[in-house]
Amino acid sequence: MDTITLGNVEITRVVEVAPRGLPRDFVFPDVAPEHWRAHESWLAPEFLDPAADEVRTMIQTWLLRSEGRTILIDTGVGNDRERPGMPPFHHLHTNYLGELAAAGVRPEDVDVVICTHVHGDHVGWNTSWADGEWRPTFPNARYVLPRVDFDYWNPENGHRTRSGPRMANVFEDSVAPVHRAGQTVLWEGDHYDVDAQLRIEPAPGHTPGSSVVRLRSGTDRAVFVGDLVHSPLQIVEPDACPCFDEDEPRARLSRRRVLGEAADEGGLVFPAHFPCASAAEVRRDGERFAVKEWAAWR
């Protein structure tokens, strides 16, 4: 298990799906190939496969131990889901709960689940199939979700979304059951304090309710950014947007703001889908940013 300690918070990376490639022109259809070529020397091979023309990505979640509590940031895809609009997630079967067990965590040990946003690869293990229905995987946890996303993705509200069919069944099997069980906290406003060291803040654009989790413990700083960035290319080219951003102009503003704050604080940035080192300290580089140093795991 990859683990790092910042202040009084221990962070463990829990991998659901190992690194794999996705077609570059599918993930980033509006980003010119020359942007990738300009940074190929350091993006390849960990984050870019030039020969296959694929962006390399993975699905992981963050396990935090803070103030005596066990906290998960995002819950991956989940098993046995009907995902006709997202074939890589359709009827996926992984050993995610086994990976959590290897980190010393049983489902009943989890106190808080933070969903940075409502997308199928961030809320899937919220639930598991048992006795003919979807039930909360973590029976003792509070599931903290942005109310804006809860309302936006609730099919009863009839919103027209960019993701469209890619979100088929996600709300119904991974969000609604925990809400019916009375385990959700739908936060709103300019922040939600998880504890004295962890705060959730809005960073809209990828979805209307997309959020980041800030860690401030002792002199250490970090920010868990969910899908604010899908590839390190977006650190050096922060205006680059993937096809998954619901509102690209707002996503660009959020990306620049959060990366700028991280650079100014000297904190680590933890995206959801970076393979290899997965987290990085960033610095300002004119109107853009650059990777200053990759995280050192133990």
Secondary structure by P-SEA (a helix, b strand, c coil): cbbbbcccbbbbbbbcccccccccccccccccaaaaaaaccccccccccccccbbbbbbbbbbbbcccbbbbccccccccccccccccccccccaaaaaaaaaccccccccbbbccccccccccccbbbcccccccccccbbbbbcaaaaaaaccccccccccccccccccccccaaaaaaccccccccccccccccbbbbbbcccccbbbbbbbbcccbbbbbcccccccccccccccccccccccaaaaaaaaaaaaaaaaaabbbbbccccccccbbbbbbcccccccccccccc
